[in-house]
Structures are given as structure tokens and as C-alpha cells.
């Protein structure tokens, strides 16, 4: 089976940047959409963005559009989330996921353990 492991989270100040990585072990991820989601305290898990298997299509939540960028390196079995101009309301646990695309958590069948991103004022 495939396992996803996120890394790169941490504590930063508003306006700074982070790059999250999601490394897959085992089976390849090249045939799947890869998504990023986040969950803040007291809120449901929300869609951040996704990238298609071919890498030709990406789409994002309005809240992060223009600030976050998803990329992937299928040879390295790795997906990245570049986060720029971070805001305090970006604070959440960030999850990567493998699935069939779209903005719903139900379309993704494998999830990482999450990595904490905290943005201070």
C-alpha cells in the first residue's frame, strides 16, 4: 500500500513562506490527482488545492489562490505545496491526499498524517 508523509511545517510570521513536501512510499502516485487540505481548530477539513496526474492542471481554493502553488515530481513520488504571503488564518494542520480529483475529501482515498503550520502576527 502507499503511505504519504508530509513535512516542512513550522512556526512562521505573517508574510513569510513555507514549502510543504509530501513523499509517497510504496506504489507510485503518477496516475492520481494529489490534493492538499487543511484543518484548523474548530473547523472542518477544507480543500486547499489539487494537481492532476499529468501536472497540466492545478486548481485552488479562493482563499489561497495567487499565494499557494502545487507542484509534483512523480519520479520522486513527491508533491509540494509552496505557501507564500502566509496569513494567521492559514494556521492549520495540512494534509496531502491521493485520489481522483475535485474539492471534496470523499474523492481521496489515501491521506498523510498531517503537518502543523502556525502563522503568527
N, CA, C and O atoms as a DFTB+ gen file, in Angstrom:
484 C
 N C O
     1  1       0.834      -1.175       0.000
     2  2       0.000       0.000       0.000
     3  2       0.885       1.247       0.000
     4  3       2.067       1.189       0.340
     5  1       0.296       2.354      -0.383
     6  2       1.010       3.619      -0.408
     7  2       0.797       4.344       0.913
     8  3      -0.290       4.309       1.489
     9  1       1.849       4.998       1.379
    10  2       1.764       5.865       2.541
    11  2       2.281       7.242       2.159
    12  3       3.222       7.367       1.376
    13  1       1.665       8.268       2.713
    14  2       2.034       9.646       2.438
    15  2       2.550      10.283       3.713
    16  3       1.938      10.148       4.772
    17  1       3.672      10.976       3.616
    18  2       4.283      11.611       4.768
    19  2       4.562      13.064       4.432
    20  3       5.343      13.368       3.531
    21  1       3.915      13.957       5.167
    22  2       4.119      15.387       4.980
    23  2       5.262      15.872       5.860
    24  3       5.532      15.310       6.922
    25  1       5.925      16.921       5.401
    26  2       6.954      17.575       6.190
    27  2       7.054      19.026       5.748
    28  3       6.501      19.411       4.718
    29  1       7.756      19.816       6.525
    30  2       8.004      21.200       6.170
    31  2       7.211      22.223       6.949
    32  3       7.433      23.424       6.796
    33  1       6.291      21.772       7.780
    34  2       5.529      22.707       8.583
    35  2       6.378      23.336       9.668
    36  3       7.503      22.911       9.929
    37  1       5.820      24.353      10.291
    38  2       6.533      25.035      11.348
    39  2       5.840      26.306      11.752
    40  3       4.695      26.560      11.379
    41  1       6.554      27.104      12.525
    42  2       6.056      28.381      13.022
    43  2       6.743      29.508      12.262
    44  3       7.970      29.607      12.257
    45  1       5.947      30.351      11.622
    46  2       6.472      31.486      10.872
    47  2       5.648      32.722      11.187
    48  3       4.550      32.633      11.736
    49  1       6.190      33.860      10.834
    50  2       5.468      35.113      10.983
    51  2       4.684      35.429       9.720
    52  3       5.022      34.963       8.632
    53  1       3.648      36.215       9.874
    54  2       2.837      36.620       8.739
    55  2       3.710      37.251       7.658
    56  3       4.610      38.041       7.944
    57  1       3.424      36.884       6.414
    58  2       4.176      37.382       5.283
    59  2       5.308      36.485       4.836
    60  3       5.839      36.658       3.739
    61  1       5.682      35.540       5.659
    62  2       6.769      34.630       5.317
    63  2       6.254      33.452       4.497
    64  3       5.060      33.349       4.217
    65  1       7.167      32.573       4.120
    66  2       6.853      31.463       3.233
    67  2       7.280      30.140       3.832
    68  3       8.195      30.074       4.653
    69  1       6.604      29.096       3.406
    70  2       6.961      27.726       3.728
    71  2       6.716      26.860       2.502
    72  3       5.853      27.162       1.678
    73  1       7.475      25.794       2.391
    74  2       7.196      24.781       1.392
    75  2       6.984      23.451       2.075
    76  3       7.867      22.941       2.764
    77  1       5.809      22.898       1.879
    78  2       5.490      21.585       2.401
    79  2       5.800      20.525       1.355
    80  3       5.633      20.743       0.156
    81  1       6.251      19.382       1.830
    82  2       6.512      18.249       0.964
    83  2       5.669      17.068       1.393
    84  3       5.374      16.898       2.576
    85  1       5.287      16.264       0.436
    86  2       4.535      15.046       0.691
    87  2       5.193      13.941      -0.108
    88  3       5.153      13.943      -1.338
    89  1       5.796      13.000       0.593
    90  2       6.526      11.911      -0.041
    91  2       5.718      10.630       0.079
    92  3       5.256      10.274       1.163
    93  1       5.553       9.948      -1.029
    94  2       4.817       8.695      -1.055
    95  2       5.780       7.526      -1.025
    96  3       6.786       7.518      -1.735
    97  1       5.471       6.552      -0.213
    98  2       6.229       5.312      -0.184
    99  2       5.424       4.214      -0.857
   100  3       4.196       4.276      -0.924
   101  1       6.128       3.215      -1.350
   102  2       5.451       2.091      -1.955
   103  2       5.054       2.350      -3.396
   104  3       5.904       2.619      -4.244
   105  1       3.770       2.268      -3.669
   106  2       3.255       2.397      -5.019
   107  2       3.402       3.812      -5.546
   108  3       3.520       4.772      -4.784
   109  1       3.393       3.919      -6.859
   110  2       3.530       5.225      -7.489
   111  2       2.261       6.041      -7.315
   112  3       1.186       5.502      -7.052
   113  1       2.407       7.342      -7.467
   114  2       1.270       8.244      -7.403
   115  2       1.007       8.920      -8.741
   116  3       0.141       9.790      -8.834
   117  1       1.737       8.535      -9.765
   118  2       1.685       9.241     -11.031
   119  2       0.319       9.188     -11.703
   120  3      -0.014      10.083     -12.479
   121  1      -0.466       8.177     -11.428
   122  2      -1.765       8.030     -12.059
   123  2      -2.915       8.692     -11.323
   124  3      -4.069       8.529     -11.716
   125  1      -2.629       9.431     -10.270
   126  2      -3.661      10.004      -9.421
   127  2      -3.542      11.514      -9.309
   128  3      -2.459      12.083      -9.437
   129  1      -4.670      12.140      -9.069
   130  2      -4.650      13.502      -8.563
   131  2      -4.044      13.497      -7.163
   132  3      -4.195      12.539      -6.405
   133  1      -3.366      14.574      -6.842
   134  2      -2.882      14.784      -5.489
   135  2      -3.454      16.090      -4.971
   136  3      -3.382      17.125      -5.633
   137  1      -4.014      16.025      -3.794
   138  2      -4.639      17.188      -3.202
   139  2      -3.985      17.596      -1.899
   140  3      -3.340      16.793      -1.225
   141  1      -4.164      18.854      -1.561
   142  2      -3.787      19.382      -0.256
   143  2      -5.043      19.902       0.425
   144  3      -5.857      20.598      -0.182
   145  1      -5.180      19.556       1.680
   146  2      -6.284      20.007       2.509
   147  2      -5.715      20.542       3.810
   148  3      -4.562      20.278       4.151
   149  1      -6.526      21.291       4.531
   150  2      -6.089      21.779       5.829
   151  2      -7.260      21.795       6.798
   152  3      -8.421      21.875       6.398
   153  1      -6.931      21.717       8.069
   154  2      -7.953      21.716       9.102
   155  2      -7.473      22.561      10.274
   156  3      -6.452      22.265      10.895
   157  1      -8.214      23.601      10.560
   158  2      -7.933      24.479      11.680
   159  2      -8.793      24.071      12.866
   160  3      -9.826      23.425      12.686
   161  1      -8.383      24.439      14.079
   162  2      -9.187      24.093      15.256
   163  2     -10.615      24.606      15.140
   164  3     -10.845      25.770      14.812
   165  1     -11.561      23.733      15.411
   166  2     -12.958      24.106      15.365
   167  2     -13.568      24.176      13.985
   168  3     -14.734      24.546      13.849
   169  1     -12.815      23.831      12.955
   170  2     -13.316      23.880      11.595
   171  2     -13.205      22.515      10.932
   172  3     -12.413      21.667      11.343
   173  1     -14.010      22.324       9.908
   174  2     -13.923      21.090       9.145
   175  2     -12.732      21.145       8.197
   176  3     -12.209      22.216       7.887
   177  1     -12.323      19.980       7.750
   178  2     -11.216      19.918       6.811
   179  2     -11.626      20.568       5.488
   180  3     -12.681      20.258       4.934
   181  1     -10.790      21.464       4.995
   182  2     -11.137      22.202       3.796
   183  2     -10.111      21.990       2.695
   184  3      -8.932      21.740       2.945
   185  1     -10.598      22.099       1.485
   186  2      -9.772      21.950       0.303
   187  2      -8.834      23.130       0.151
   188  3      -9.239      24.278       0.335
   189  1      -7.584      22.855      -0.184
   190  2      -6.603      23.882      -0.475
   191  2      -6.303      23.945      -1.970
   192  3      -6.392      25.012      -2.578
   193  1      -5.953      22.814      -2.558
   194  2      -5.648      22.760      -3.973
   195  2      -5.376      21.345      -4.406
   196  3      -5.250      20.443      -3.579
   197  1      -5.285      21.150      -5.716
   198  2      -5.028      19.826      -6.261
   199  2      -4.279      19.958      -7.573
   200  3      -4.300      21.005      -8.221
   201  1      -3.616      18.873      -7.950
   202  2      -2.868      18.828      -9.194
   203  2      -3.178      17.522      -9.899
   204  3      -3.284      16.472      -9.266
   205  1      -3.324      17.593     -11.210
   206  2      -3.710      16.436     -11.998
   207  2      -2.534      15.495     -12.203
   208  3      -1.384      15.888     -12.004
   209  1      -2.811      14.251     -12.602
   210  2      -1.714      13.308     -12.849
   211  2      -0.714      13.799     -13.878
   212  3       0.487      13.575     -13.733
   213  1      -1.199      14.468     -14.918
   214  2      -0.317      14.944     -15.971
   215  2       0.438      16.199     -15.592
   216  3       1.347      16.609     -16.314
   217  1       0.090      16.808     -14.494
   218  2       0.614      18.083     -13.986
   219  2       0.161      19.287     -14.804
   220  3       0.581      20.410     -14.527
   221  1      -0.681      19.074     -15.798
   222  2      -1.108      20.183     -16.642
   223  2      -2.226      21.008     -16.024
   224  3      -2.499      22.115     -16.488
   225  1      -2.870      20.499     -14.998
   226  2      -3.997      21.185     -14.391
   227  2      -3.788      21.313     -12.894
   228  3      -3.493      20.332     -12.211
   229  1      -3.941      22.512     -12.396
   230  2      -3.992      22.760     -10.964
   231  2      -5.183      23.650     -10.672
   232  3      -5.588      24.454     -11.512
   233  1      -5.739      23.507      -9.489
   234  2      -6.818      24.379      -9.081
   235  2      -6.756      24.547      -7.571
   236  3      -6.256      23.682      -6.851
   237  1      -7.277      25.686      -7.105
   238  2      -7.069      26.098      -5.735
   239  2      -8.337      26.678      -5.135
   240  3      -9.227      27.154      -5.839
   241  1      -8.389      26.623      -3.826
   242  2      -9.426      27.356      -3.114
   243  2      -9.201      28.853      -3.284
   244  3      -8.066      29.315      -3.401
   245  1     -10.296      29.596      -3.297
   246  2     -10.179      31.040      -3.459
   247  2      -9.321      31.679      -2.370
   248  3      -8.653      32.684      -2.617
   249  1      -9.335      31.113      -1.188
   250  2      -8.620      31.693      -0.068
   251  2      -7.109      31.654      -0.227
   252  3      -6.401      32.425       0.422
   253  1      -6.602      30.768      -1.081
   254  2      -5.158      30.640      -1.256
   255  2      -4.706      30.959      -2.668
   256  3      -3.504      31.005      -2.931
   257  1      -5.629      31.179      -3.573
   258  2      -5.287      31.417      -4.967
   259  2      -4.377      32.636      -5.088
   260  3      -4.647      33.691      -4.515
   261  1      -3.296      32.468      -5.842
   262  2      -2.326      33.526      -6.006
   263  2      -1.224      33.534      -4.971
   264  3      -0.219      34.223      -5.143
   265  1      -1.396      32.780      -3.899
   266  2      -0.388      32.708      -2.846
   267  2       0.253      31.324      -2.752
   268  3       1.441      31.209      -2.450
   269  1      -0.526      30.283      -3.008
   270  2      -0.045      28.918      -2.887
   271  2       0.114      28.299      -4.272
   272  3      -0.636      28.619      -5.194
   273  1       1.095      27.411      -4.410
   274  2       1.339      26.719      -5.664
   275  2       1.628      25.252      -5.389
   276  3       2.454      24.920      -4.539
   277  1       0.947      24.385      -6.109
   278  2       1.176      22.947      -6.013
   279  2       2.020      22.493      -7.193
   280  3       1.799      22.916      -8.327
   281  1       2.980      21.636      -6.917
   282  2       3.760      21.004      -7.967
   283  2       4.002      19.553      -7.580
   284  3       3.772      19.154      -6.439
   285  1       4.467      18.772      -8.540
   286  2       4.740      17.376      -8.237
   287  2       5.926      16.881      -9.045
   288  3       6.213      17.369     -10.137
   289  1       6.599      15.904      -8.476
   290  2       7.703      15.222      -9.129
   291  2       7.399      13.741      -9.000
   292  3       7.705      13.119      -7.983
   293  1       6.800      13.187     -10.028
   294  2       6.355      11.800      -9.949
   295  2       7.522      10.825      -9.823
   296  3       7.389       9.780      -9.186
   297  1       8.660      11.157     -10.422
   298  2       9.823      10.289     -10.301
   299  2      10.284      10.178      -8.860
   300  3      10.771       9.129      -8.440
   301  1      10.133      11.255      -8.102
   302  2      10.497      11.259      -6.691
   303  2       9.320      10.924      -5.786
   304  3       9.464      10.883      -4.564
   305  1       8.161      10.684      -6.381
   306  2       6.946      10.380      -5.625
   307  2       6.667      11.463      -4.595
   308  3       6.325      11.176      -3.448
   309  1       6.814      12.694      -5.015
   310  2       6.712      13.821      -4.100
   311  2       5.805      14.899      -4.672
   312  3       5.846      15.198      -5.866
   313  1       4.990      15.474      -3.807
   314  2       4.138      16.607      -4.127
   315  2       4.506      17.744      -3.187
   316  3       4.806      17.520      -2.015
   317  1       4.481      18.958      -3.707
   318  2       4.878      20.121      -2.933
   319  2       3.741      21.121      -2.842
   320  3       2.908      21.230      -3.742
   321  1       3.726      21.841      -1.748
   322  2       2.835      22.978      -1.582
   323  2       3.684      24.166      -1.172
   324  3       4.124      24.260      -0.027
   325  1       3.910      25.067      -2.109
   326  2       4.640      26.297      -1.827
   327  2       3.647      27.329      -1.319
   328  3       2.676      27.653      -2.003
   329  1       3.887      27.840      -0.134
   330  2       2.982      28.780       0.507
   331  2       3.714      30.096       0.715
   332  3       4.683      30.164       1.473
   333  1       3.253      31.129       0.048
   334  2       3.816      32.461       0.165
   335  2       2.813      33.402       0.813
   336  3       1.615      33.126       0.863
   337  1       3.328      34.514       1.306
   338  2       2.480      35.541       1.916
   339  2       1.533      34.947       2.944
   340  3       0.332      35.212       2.923
   341  1       2.072      34.157       3.825
   342  2       1.242      33.453       4.797
   343  2       0.537      34.422       5.741
   344  3       1.075      35.462       6.121
   345  1      -0.662      34.050       6.096
   346  2      -1.509      34.833       6.988
   347  2      -1.847      34.028       8.225
   348  3      -1.793      32.799       8.193
   349  1      -2.194      34.695       9.318
   350  2      -2.578      33.948      10.521
   351  2      -3.721      32.968      10.281
   352  3      -3.754      31.905      10.901
   353  1      -4.653      33.301       9.401
   354  2      -5.755      32.378       9.148
   355  2      -5.363      31.198       8.265
   356  3      -6.206      30.352       7.966
   357  1      -4.106      31.123       7.843
   358  2      -3.591      29.917       7.210
   359  2      -3.181      28.864       8.233
   360  3      -2.863      27.733       7.866
   361  1      -3.186      29.225       9.503
   362  2      -2.794      28.297      10.551
   363  2      -3.719      27.086      10.554
   364  3      -4.937      27.222      10.662
   365  1      -3.130      25.909      10.434
   366  2      -3.903      24.672      10.356
   367  2      -2.943      23.500      10.288
   368  3      -1.735      23.670      10.124
   369  1      -3.504      22.315      10.416
   370  2      -2.787      21.105      10.065
   371  2      -3.030      20.847       8.584
   372  3      -4.175      20.808       8.133
   373  1      -1.966      20.674       7.841
   374  2      -2.054      20.477       6.408
   375  2      -1.849      19.011       6.061
   376  3      -0.924      18.366       6.555
   377  1      -2.722      18.495       5.209
   378  2      -2.706      17.101       4.804
   379  2      -2.553      16.995       3.294
   380  3      -3.158      17.769       2.552
   381  1      -1.756      16.049       2.838
   382  2      -1.784      15.687       1.434
   383  2      -2.593      14.413       1.270
   384  3      -2.736      13.631       2.209
   385  1      -3.122      14.211       0.069
   386  2      -4.004      13.083      -0.172
   387  2      -3.931      12.652      -1.626
   388  3      -3.715      13.472      -2.518
   389  1      -4.111      11.376      -1.852
   390  2      -4.175      10.795      -3.190
   391  2      -5.612      10.463      -3.517
   392  3      -6.345       9.945      -2.673
   393  1      -6.019      10.760      -4.742
   394  2      -7.382      10.444      -5.096
   395  2      -7.704      10.714      -6.544
   396  3      -6.839      10.649      -7.417
   397  1      -8.970      11.019      -6.785
   398  2      -9.493      11.149      -8.134
   399  2      -9.784      12.582      -8.535
   400  3     -10.384      12.828      -9.582
   401  1      -9.365      13.520      -7.716
   402  2      -9.535      14.925      -8.033
   403  2     -10.778      15.522      -7.420
   404  3     -11.539      14.846      -6.727
   405  1     -10.971      16.789      -7.682
   406  2     -12.085      17.502      -7.112
   407  2     -11.726      18.161      -5.802
   408  3     -10.584      18.111      -5.346
   409  1     -12.736      18.786      -5.205
   410  2     -12.546      19.577      -3.996
   411  2     -13.091      18.920      -2.741
   412  3     -13.025      19.505      -1.660
   413  1     -13.621      17.728      -2.865
   414  2     -14.225      17.029      -1.738
   415  2     -13.265      16.015      -1.148
   416  3     -12.545      15.330      -1.875
   417  1     -13.258      15.922       0.177
   418  2     -12.423      14.926       0.835
   419  2     -12.800      13.506       0.443
   420  3     -11.957      12.610       0.481
   421  1     -14.057      13.290       0.067
   422  2     -14.530      11.952      -0.251
   423  2     -13.902      11.385      -1.515
   424  3     -13.979      10.178      -1.743
   425  1     -13.290      12.211      -2.335
   426  2     -12.675      11.757      -3.574
   427  2     -11.240      11.282      -3.385
   428  3     -10.588      10.882      -4.350
   429  1     -10.752      11.321      -2.172
   430  2      -9.372      10.958      -1.890
   431  2      -9.340       9.778      -0.939
   432  3     -10.048       9.756       0.067
   433  1      -8.512       8.796      -1.266
   434  2      -8.542       7.532      -0.537
   435  2      -7.319       7.258       0.322
   436  3      -7.353       6.343       1.144
   437  1      -6.253       8.007       0.165
   438  2      -5.057       7.846       0.975
   439  2      -4.645       9.207       1.497
   440  3      -4.562      10.175       0.741
   441  1      -4.389       9.273       2.787
   442  2      -4.076      10.541       3.441
   443  2      -2.788      10.449       4.240
   444  3      -2.465       9.403       4.804
   445  1      -2.059      11.550       4.283
   446  2      -0.912      11.645       5.158
   447  2      -1.328      11.946       6.575
   448  3      -2.512      12.119       6.865
   449  1      -0.348      12.009       7.458
   450  2      -0.620      12.222       8.878
   451  2      -0.807      13.690       9.233
   452  3      -1.298      14.007      10.316
   453  1      -0.428      14.574       8.348
   454  2      -0.570      15.999       8.575
   455  2       0.682      16.640       9.134
   456  3       1.470      15.998       9.827
   457  1       0.855      17.915       8.823
   458  2       1.956      18.695       9.370
   459  2       1.415      20.057       9.792
   460  3       0.637      20.678       9.069
   461  1       1.832      20.509      10.959
   462  2       1.289      21.739      11.534
   463  2       1.964      22.963      10.936
   464  3       3.191      23.038      10.858
   465  1       1.151      23.911      10.519
   466  2       1.618      25.220      10.080
   467  2       0.988      26.259      10.985
   468  3      -0.236      26.333      11.096
   469  1       1.813      27.057      11.629
   470  2       1.338      28.108      12.510
   471  2       1.915      29.438      12.046
   472  3       3.129      29.584      11.905
   473  1       1.043      30.397      11.813
   474  2       1.444      31.712      11.329
   475  2       1.087      32.733      12.392
   476  3      -0.085      32.902      12.727
   477  1       2.082      33.405      12.917
   478  2       1.876      34.383      13.970
   479  2       1.761      35.783      13.388
   480  3       2.211      36.052      12.274
   481  1       1.150      36.665      14.164
   482  2       1.006      38.055      13.746
   483  2       2.244      38.854      14.074
   484  3       2.299      40.051      13.791
